[in-house]
């Protein structure tokens, strides 16, 4: 997985109102999940992580696949944990 970032990241709740520079995986995930979210079901970090782990195509996801973390394995883990997520 990628190295963690430092902890001095600026919080900007209006990030999606501009033209932010996001990875294609993050942008695709936000686009897909936002179609299924509403004021009662907001997208969580867990929703995003799981979506990217299942559908992403970047280096981090390649590393997951190399280590046996397939979309099916992600679903298996989610089912074991009993999590309810926003999905595509």
C-alpha positions, 0 to 999 in steps of 0.5 A: 500500500502507499506510504502514509501521508503526514498529518498536516493535511488541510481540511476543505469541506468544499473540495468538490465545488472546485476542480480538485486534483484527484486520482482517477480511482478517487474521482471514479469512486466519488462519481459512482457512489454519489449517485447512490448517496443522499443526505441520509446516506452520506459517503464514508471513508469506508465506502470509498476505501471498499469501492476503490479496493474493488474497482480501482486500477492504480498502483495501490489496487495492483498491490492489493491484487498481488497480495490476493485481495480480490473484489470477491475477497473484499466482499467476503470480508465485508460480509463477515464484518456485517458492514452496510455500505453504499455500493455502485 
